[in-house]
Amino acid sequence: MARRAIGFTSVGVLALGLAAAPMAAAAPADPVERAEALLFGAAINRFVAKQLPSTFSVRGDREAGIGAADVTLVDARYCGSTKAGHGRLVGVLRPASSSETAPAALPALEARDCHGKLEEVARRLAAAPDAGAVAAVELTAEWVPSEVRVSIGDVASGGDGGKPLARTLARAKAAGPLATAETGGLKLETERGSSLAFDLALSFLKDGVLATLTVACPGCAAPAPRAPAIVPASAPADADGVVGANLRLANRVVALFSEDGPLVLDMDRQSVEIRNVQISGGEGTLSVRGRATSRAVAETALVQIESSGADLRLGEMRADPQLENCAAQAGGASMGCNIRNAARGPAAAALAATMTSRYRGKLLRTLIVPPPFSFEVGGRRMTLRLTPTRASATGGSLVVTGKADVE
């Protein structure tokens, strides 16, 4: 049976904004190299809406003389998790239209529909003018090691042609998952093609979906956590997504994206390029270190940018000159080398003073914006973009909160 994967099968691609073989006994993934992305209902619903309408085929019953039928998912809303820990959505399905004229619009699903009876939802939708056949369905998402599965649950239909639609959906339910997507060995790729493979585990929570990522480990059976260990379980009102990583993994991701080019800071009439970036930190503090080169003077210094606070704010910036080794040189070459080194100290101090003057007091998240996190899942490119509203350091991890968008 050929089916097009419903958009929700890719909701596991988070983070910043994320194929293994059947699991065998093996050493667990390194718990230090771990990242989490938590998307709340608003972000999930925006992502689902972008995938709609989505049409899939339901095979017929040859013995009963019933042909295959196409149905279209026209609306869906995330409704939290079931008692079994599966993700739950309420969706609206209609027979696929063969006409060039779009079918009559239906009322949008509302938050109350997550808690009401499907029969009531179907009756309300079927009462719309020229609604035709319509079905309110429960969609469930289940994660098992290395795979997420989306299936049809309960169904309630209404409108002209509602009963045949219900029978079609009953066949779809009996056939098993509507769609599956592998979540092992997913490659995080930069714009220039550098990549790092991750294993993804999904947990469906009351208010959102938690994605846990570890560096790919073929054969490692990492269970999905029941609660986040790095990111907070709730977010401020101005945010609907949280991404966090232990500093060890954060440095691997920084190194990956650094292959695309240096971090560039603009100052007065010059730009400073920072390479070999590394981050470290403690509770409420974060340091960014790297080799800085000013395009104006073509000199290199080792810089350290300090930040602190509940929403990391830049403080002092230090720079040490990168000196030449003059010991192996003699005569005029040694003298010239020492003169150049003597000049590098004041130049580094001036660079640190200029950077501190320009950036002290500014929020770190306005200086270093998270890149788009792009994965391929089930043959589809998925990209998580996070517009940060807060960046913090806690428990040896970097956590960024903001508005999430998955494309």
N, C-alpha and C positions, 0 to 999 in steps of 0.2 A: 504494500500500500504506500503510495507516494503522498507525503504530507509536507506542507510547508511548516517549519517550526514557528510556533506562536511566539511573539516577541518576549514573553516572560521567561522563556527558557534561557535567555541571556542575562537575566537580572543578576546572576552571580558575577558578572564582569564589573567589579567595583574598584576601584582603587586605585588612586589614585591611581583614585580612581587606579585585571585581572578580569599526552594521553597515555594515561598510564594503563598498563596491562592489569589483569585481575590481581588483587592484592595477595601478596605472600608475606610470610614472617620476615621482618627485616628491622634494622635499627630505626628508631623514630627520627624524624627530622630534627635538626638542631633547634631547640626551643629558643635560643638566643636570637636566631635569625627569623624574626616573625613580624608580620604586619597585619593590621586589621582595618577594615573599612565598614562602617555602619551607615547604611542609608535608611532614612525614615520614610514614612508613608508618602509624604508630598513628593519627594524625589523619585520614589518608585513609580508613583502614578504618572508623573511627567514622562518617565522613560517608557512606560507601557503605552501611553497615549501616542508616542511617536511611532510605535510599531503597528498602529491600527489605521485602517482595517487590515486584517490578516486572514487570508483564505486558505483552507486546507481541504483535502479530499477524504471522504469516508467511503470505504469500499462497500459494494453491494453484497447481496446474498444470491449467488447464481442459482442455487437449488430453488429458492423461493421466487425467482424471477425479478429480483430487485437490483436495479443498477446502482452504480456508484453515484454519489452526490457530493457537491461542493457546498460547504457552509463557510460563513464569514464571521469572524469575531469583530464586532463593531465598537465595543466598549468593555472596559474592565477596570476593576478597582481593588487595590490590595487591602485585605481585611485581617491581617495579623496571622497568627499561627493556630493550628488545631491542637487538641490535647495530645496528639501523637507527635507534635513538633514539626508538622509539615506546614509549608506556606499555604495560605488560603486566599483566593481571589473570587470575587463575584464578577461574572462576565455576561455579555449579551451576544447571542448568536442569531443570525438570520440565514436563510437560504441564499447562496451566492447569486447575485443578479446577473442575468445574461443580457440585460438591456443596456444600451448606452446611457439611458436616463438614470440618474442616481435615485435610489429608493427614498421614500419619505423619511425625514429625520425623526429620530426617536428622542424622548427626554433622556438627559444624561443620568447616569447612576449617581446616587447620593450617598453620603456617609451612613445614613440610616439603613441603606440596603445591605450593609455588612451584617446587621443584627436582625433584620426582618426575615420573613419567610420568602423563599424563592417564588412561591405561588403569587404572593402579593406583588412582588416586583414584576413578574410576567404580566399580571392583569393590568398594572399601571402602564406598562409600555405598550401592550396590545391595544389600549384604549386611545392611543394617539391616532390622529387622522391618517388613513391609508397605511397603517403600520404593517399589515400583512402578517405572515408567520414570524413569531419571535420567541426566543427561549432565554430564560434566565438560568445560568448554570454556575455550579461551583467548580472552580479549577484548583487543583492541589499541586504543589511543587514539593518534591521530596529529594533530598540529597543523600546519596550513598557514596562511599569512597570512590572518587574519580568520576562521578556522574550525577547530573541533576535531571529529574524526570518530571514532566508536567502531564497530568491526567485529568479527565473529566470525572466529577463526582455527581452530586444530585442535579437533577434537571427539572425545570417547570416550564411548560410552553403555553402559548396563548395566541389569539388572533386567527385569521383565516389561513388555514394550512398548518396550524400549530401541531396537530397530532402527527402528521407525517414527519415533521421536523423532529418531534420527540423520538420517533422510532429511529430516525437516522442517527441521532445523538446516542441512543441506547446502543446501537451497533458500534459507534465510535468508542463508547465507554468499555464495552466488552472486548474490544480489540487490544486494549492495553494503552500505554502512554501515548499521548498525542505527539510528543516530541521528547528527545533526549539531547543532552550536550555533555561532552567530556570536560572534566575540570582538572585533569592532571596534566602537568607539563605545559601549562599555558605560558606563552612567551610574551613578556613585557618588552615592547620594541620602541626605540626612539625614532625620531623622524629620519635619521640617516642610517637606520638599519641595525644598530647595535641592539642586543637582546639579552635577557636574563629569564630563565624558565622558573615558573612557580607552580606549586600544587595549591589548589583552592579547595577549601571546605566551607560549606554554607550552613548557617543556622538561621531558622526563621523565628523571629521574636514577635512579641505582641505588637510592637510599634515599628518594626522594620526588619531588615535583612542584614545579618552580620556575615561578612566575608573574611575568612582567615587565610592568610597566605604564608607559606613557607617555601624556601628555596627547594626546587624540584628534587625529589628523592624517589626514584623508581622503586616500587615495591614497599614503600613505607605507608602503613595504614594509620593515618592521623585522624582521630575522630573529630567530628565537628563540636566545638565548645558550646556549652549551654549559655554562656554569658561572656561579654567582652573582657579581656584581661589587660588590654592596653588603653583602648579608647573609653570614654565615659558612656554609660548606658543611656544618657539623655543629652539633649543639645539645647542651647539657647533658642529663643523664639526666632532669631534672625538666621538660623542655620537649619539645614535638613540633611547634613552629611558630616561624618567625622572620619578622618584617616589618621592612623598612627603606626609607628614602626619603632622597634628597638633600635638603638643607635648603631649597633653592628650592621643590621640590615639597611638602615638608612644610609650609612656610608657606602654600601655596595650600590645602592640605587643612585646616589649622588655621583659615584664614579662612572656608572653606566651612562648617565645623561651628560657627564662632562666630556665623553667621547664625541659628542656633537659640537662642542665648542666651549670656551671659557665663560665664567660668570663675568659680566661686564657692568661696571659701575661708572656712571657719568658724573663728572665733577667739573665745575666751572668751565674751562675751555679744553678739557682733556677727558679721555676715557681710560679706565684702569681695568685690565683683564686679569682675572684671578683663576689660576689653574691648580690642579692637584688639591681640590677642596676636600677638607675633612671636617667633621663636626664632632663635638664632645659636649658633655653637659652634666648637670646635676639637677637637684630639685629647684625648679624655677630659674635655671640659668642655662645658657647655651653659648658655645664658642664656635666660630667658623674660622678655620685656618686655611691658608693657601699661599701660593707664589703669585705675587702681584707684579704686573708689568705695566708701566705707564707708557702709552703710545707716544707721548710727547718727548720723553727722554730715553726710551728704550732701556731702562734699568729695571732690575728685578729685586723685590724685597719680600721677605717672609712676613705676612700680615696675620693678625689675629683680631677678629671682630667679636666683641662681647655683647651679650644681650641678657636681659633678665625681666622678671615680672610675670604676672598671670597671663598677660598678652605680651609676649616677648618684645621688649623695646631696646633699641640699640644704645650702647653706652660707650665706653672707651674703645678706641682702636689703636693697636700698636703695630709697629713695623720695624723689623730688623733687616739690615742690609745683607744681601747675599754677596759674599766677598770672594775674590779670586784667591787662588793659592799662589802666593808669591815666592814660597820657599824654594821651589825648583828653578827659579829664574835667577839670572845674574846680571850685574852691570846695569846698563840703562834700562833693560827690560824689567828688572826687579824694581828699579826706582819708579818707572812708569806705573807698574802694577800697584805699588804702595800708594802712589798719588791718587790713582783711581779709587782704591779702597777707602782712602781717607775722605774722599768726596762722597762716597756712598752713604756714610753714616748720617750726615746732615740731610741728604736727599731723602733717606728713609724716614727721618724724623719729620721732615716737611710733608711727606706723603701722609703719615699718620695724623698729623695736625689738620691737614686739609680734609681728610676723610672724617675725622671726628667732628670738625666744625660743620660739615655738610650733613652728616647723618645722625649725630647724637640726638636721642629723643624720638627718632622715627621708629615706627613699628617694623619689626623684622619682616613680617609678611608682605609689607609693601615694597621691600627691597628685593626679596627672593621669592618669586611667585612659583607655586608648584607647577611643574610641566604637565601636559596632558598625558594620562596613563593609558596606553593603547594595547589591547590584547586581541587575539583572534580566537573566537569560541564558536565551535560548530560551523566553521567555514565563513563566519561573519566577523568583520572588524568592529570592535567595540571600544569606545574611548571614554574614559572618565575625566571630566574637568571639574576642578574644585576652585571656586572663588572664595578665598579664605576670609573669615571674619574674626578668627582668633588663632594664634599659634602659641603653644606652651610646651614646656619640657618638664616631665615628671616621671619618676620611677625608672630613669635610664632610657626614656623613650621620648620621641618627638611626636606631638599630636597637633593636627591642624583641623579646625572646625570651620564649616562654611556652607555655601550653597553648592549643591552637587548637580551636575548635569551629565547624563550618560547618552552618548550618541551611537 
